[in-house]
Amino acid sequence: MAKCNNCHGEGAVDCAKCKGEGIFKAGKEKKDIPCPNCKGTGEVKCSVCNGTGFRK
């Protein structure tokens, strides 16, 4: 099987909401909180290969 072109075989990509930082600025005070989209990891499962790292 060939590696996924989107995630380069990793199965995960940088979170678009926090730009891979894992931290999100929230509220009027812009407090740092764990990103709700990636739960603070900075990565989300690749939507192209569904996290497998391989093309279908």
Phi and psi in degrees as GROMACS dihedral restraints (atoms count N, CA, C in turn):
[ dihedral_restraints ]
;  ai    aj    ak    al  type     phi  dphi    fc
    3     4     5     6     1   -89.9    20    10
    4     5     6     7     1   148.7    20    10
    6     7     8     9     1   -66.3    20    10
    7     8     9    10     1   148.4    20    10
    9    10    11    12     1   -67.0    20    10
   10    11    12    13     1   132.2    20    10
   12    13    14    15     1   -73.5    20    10
   13    14    15    16     1   -25.5    20    10
   15    16    17    18     1   -75.0    20    10
   16    17    18    19     1   -46.4    20    10
   18    19    20    21     1  -106.2    20    10
   19    20    21    22     1     1.3    20    10
   21    22    23    24     1    58.9    20    10
   22    23    24    25     1    35.0    20    10
   24    25    26    27     1    83.6    20    10
   25    26    27    28     1     2.6    20    10
   27    28    29    30     1   -82.2    20    10
   28    29    30    31     1   -27.0    20    10
   30    31    32    33     1    86.6    20    10
   31    32    33    34     1    -7.0    20    10
   33    34    35    36     1  -141.7    20    10
   34    35    36    37     1   155.0    20    10
   36    37    38    39     1  -130.1    20    10
   37    38    39    40     1   162.7    20    10
   39    40    41    42     1   -60.4    20    10
   40    41    42    43     1   139.3    20    10
   42    43    44    45     1   -65.8    20    10
   43    44    45    46     1   129.8    20    10
   45    46    47    48     1   -72.2    20    10
   46    47    48    49     1   -30.3    20    10
   48    49    50    51     1   -70.2    20    10
   49    50    51    52     1   -42.7    20    10
   51    52    53    54     1  -107.5    20    10
   52    53    54    55     1     3.0    20    10
   54    55    56    57     1    59.2    20    10
   55    56    57    58     1    35.3    20    10
   57    58    59    60     1    81.8    20    10
   58    59    60    61     1     4.3    20    10
   60    61    62    63     1   -82.9    20    10
   61    62    63    64     1   -28.2    20    10
   63    64    65    66     1    84.0    20    10
   64    65    66    67     1    -5.3    20    10
   66    67    68    69     1  -120.5    20    10
   67    68    69    70     1   141.0    20    10
   69    70    71    72     1  -127.6    20    10
   70    71    72    73     1   136.7    20    10
   72    73    74    75     1   -85.8    20    10
   73    74    75    76     1   122.7    20    10
   75    76    77    78     1  -129.0    20    10
   76    77    78    79     1   151.8    20    10
   78    79    80    81     1    75.3    20    10
   79    80    81    82     1   177.6    20    10
   81    82    83    84     1   -65.1    20    10
   82    83    84    85     1   -32.8    20    10
   84    85    86    87     1   -81.5    20    10
   85    86    87    88     1    -6.3    20    10
   87    88    89    90     1    56.0    20    10
   88    89    90    91     1    48.1    20    10
   90    91    92    93     1   -72.2    20    10
   91    92    93    94     1   144.4    20    10
   93    94    95    96     1   -77.5    20    10
   94    95    96    97     1   122.7    20    10
   96    97    98    99     1  -131.7    20    10
   97    98    99   100     1   158.3    20    10
   99   100   101   102     1   -59.7    20    10
  100   101   102   103     1   137.3    20    10
  102   103   104   105     1   -59.6    20    10
  103   104   105   106     1   128.4    20    10
  105   106   107   108     1   -71.1    20    10
  106   107   108   109     1   -20.8    20    10
  108   109   110   111     1   -77.1    20    10
  109   110   111   112     1   -44.1    20    10
  111   112   113   114     1  -109.5    20    10
  112   113   114   115     1     1.8    20    10
  114   115   116   117     1    59.7    20    10
  115   116   117   118     1    34.8    20    10
  117   118   119   120     1    86.1    20    10
  118   119   120   121     1    -0.2    20    10
  120   121   122   123     1   -82.7    20    10
  121   122   123   124     1   -25.2    20    10
  123   124   125   126     1    86.8    20    10
  124   125   126   127     1    -5.0    20    10
  126   127   128   129     1  -131.2    20    10
  127   128   129   130     1   151.2    20    10
  129   130   131   132     1  -129.8    20    10
  130   131   132   133     1   157.7    20    10
  132   133   134   135     1   -60.6    20    10
  133   134   135   136     1   136.0    20    10
  135   136   137   138     1   -63.2    20    10
  136   137   138   139     1   128.3    20    10
  138   139   140   141     1   -80.6    20    10
  139   140   141   142     1   -17.8    20    10
  141   142   143   144     1   -77.3    20    10
  142   143   144   145     1   -46.7    20    10
  144   145   146   147     1  -104.4    20    10
  145   146   147   148     1     1.8    20    10
  147   148   149   150     1    60.5    20    10
  148   149   150   151     1    33.1    20    10
  150   151   152   153     1    85.2    20    10
  151   152   153   154     1     2.0    20    10
  153   154   155   156     1   -81.2    20    10
  154   155   156   157     1   -27.5    20    10
  156   157   158   159     1    88.5    20    10
  157   158   159   160     1    -3.0    20    10
  159   160   161   162     1  -123.4    20    10
  160   161   162   163     1   147.6    20    10
  162   163   164   165     1   -71.6    20    10
  163   164   165   166     1   152.6    20    10
